[in-house]
């Protein structure tokens, strides 16, 4: 009886020690890959953290879940977290999730050798507020003497359809999402004219500028949040080195890749977008980028007139 009582006491202690956190996952987002890795490798169990995940159909739905408290953590961009704070929602960006990556893609045989050659061409972008497009506009104004928005025809094209539009010659260049860009270039029929990193460098900005952040409600248990950041870091390290993970991720229907020969390129580009750390200097880089975007496109296009640095918390470490 004494042993049974002791065992019950120990089990009760373990249950109390375990932390729980609720994640709002956007369907089709790469956070799903990391959550899959956390579960696959048993990282949550190892850290004493129970990760409850709810998948939502859209980014807007994840934002509603965060605001209502249905989710304690989501992944969102640096503009949105500042807007949420301005609207009075108690949330903070606590750690970078992905850097600004991607670039301008053209068909291999296109007569576009540099950004200057985009003048007079039709350029496809996922939206007129796409961060890389705004960055390209700032770059062409500063370095070449024209705003690509005015000197070219910029049209909104969904990232999956961009390749088809280029094949038909309806657009001559595109700014697809980073994973579509990696797939297109790896096939040999397309090439990258300029990367986001080169655009940033040309504007005198650091190349490692975070675009997506792990955003948490301020009432989240600090220890549970710290454990989750640790779980994300451990999962990403394993994802970088485990060859078996990537086919398993595809088999779990977390990403549609009809041609699996493109998987190495997808994997390499994903790793290139991982943040290198989190400090005040990284936040300052995001602030400088936001100012550049507002200068070139205006606050109405960017979505805000200034970045609220109080919406960012640099104290958490994995």
Secondary structure, 3 states (H helix, E strand, C coil): CHHHHHHHHHHHHHHHHCEEEEEEEECCCCHHHHHHHHHHCCHHHHHCEEEEEEEECCHHHHHHHHHHCCCCEEEEEHHHHHHHHHCCCCEEEEEEEEECCCEEEEECCCCCCCHHHHCCCEEEECCCCCHHHHHHHHHHHHHCCCCHHHHCEEEECCHHHHHHHHHCCCCCEEECCHHHHHHHHHCCCEEEEEEHHHHHHHCCCCCCCEEEEEEEECCCCHHHHHHHHHHHHHHHHHHHHCHHHHHHHHHCCCCCCCCHHHHHHHHHHHHHCCCCCCCHHHHHHHHHHHHHHHHHHCHHHHCCCCCCHHHECCCCCC
